[in-house]
Amino acid sequence: MQQRLKGTDNRVCIEEHLAEDCLLDIFSRLDHDDLDELSTISTKMLQLANISRSSVIKLNASTCFVLQV
């Protein structure tokens, strides 16, 4: 019988069931916006997101407009 791993609010709690090195590998494939969102989940996610920031995907800027001088 398969036991479902759940957090306190009945959702699967990833941070408790994946090793930190696995999470860091996943986080390194995200961009800064994604890390900003993940960092709001918990203190542990915030710490891992901050560690991952140096290796995240660098997005190219497409266009920049100056609206006011």
C-alpha positions as CSV (number, residue, x, y, z in Angstrom):
1,M,0.0,0.0,0.0
2,Q,1.4,3.4,-1.0
3,Q,1.4,6.0,1.7
4,R,0.9,9.6,0.6
5,L,3.3,12.2,2.1
6,K,1.5,15.3,3.1
7,G,2.2,18.6,4.8
8,T,0.1,20.3,7.4
9,D,-2.4,21.6,4.8
10,N,-2.9,18.2,3.0
11,R,-0.6,19.2,0.1
12,V,2.6,17.2,-0.6
13,C,5.4,18.9,1.3
14,I,8.3,18.8,-1.1
15,E,10.9,20.4,1.2
16,E,10.5,17.6,3.8
17,H,10.8,14.7,1.3
18,L,13.5,15.8,-1.1
19,A,17.2,16.1,-0.3
20,E,18.6,19.7,-0.3
21,D,21.0,18.8,-3.2
22,C,18.0,17.7,-5.3
23,L,16.1,20.9,-4.5
24,L,19.2,23.0,-5.4
25,D,19.5,21.2,-8.7
26,I,15.8,21.9,-9.5
27,F,16.1,25.6,-8.3
28,S,19.2,26.1,-10.6
29,R,17.0,25.5,-13.6
30,L,14.5,28.3,-12.6
31,D,14.7,32.0,-13.1
32,H,14.8,34.8,-10.4
33,D,11.0,35.3,-10.6
34,D,10.4,31.7,-9.8
35,L,12.9,31.8,-6.9
36,D,11.1,34.9,-5.6
37,E,7.9,32.9,-5.5
38,L,9.4,29.8,-3.9
39,S,11.2,31.9,-1.2
40,T,7.8,32.9,0.2
41,I,6.8,29.3,1.1
42,S,9.1,28.8,4.1
43,T,12.4,29.7,5.7
44,K,14.0,26.6,4.3
45,M,12.8,27.4,0.7
46,L,14.1,31.0,1.2
47,Q,17.5,29.8,2.2
48,L,17.7,27.3,-0.8
49,A,16.5,30.0,-3.2
50,N,19.2,32.4,-2.0
51,I,21.9,29.7,-2.4
52,S,20.6,29.0,-5.9
53,R,20.5,32.6,-7.2
54,S,24.1,32.5,-8.5
55,S,23.4,29.6,-10.8
56,V,19.9,30.4,-12.1
57,I,18.9,30.9,-15.7
58,K,19.9,34.3,-17.0
59,L,17.0,35.7,-19.0
60,N,17.9,38.0,-21.9
61,A,16.2,41.4,-21.9
62,S,14.1,41.9,-25.0
63,T,13.3,45.6,-25.1
64,C,13.7,48.5,-22.9
65,F,11.6,51.7,-23.1
66,V,12.3,54.9,-21.3
67,L,9.0,56.4,-20.5
68,Q,10.1,59.5,-18.6
69,V,13.3,61.5,-18.5
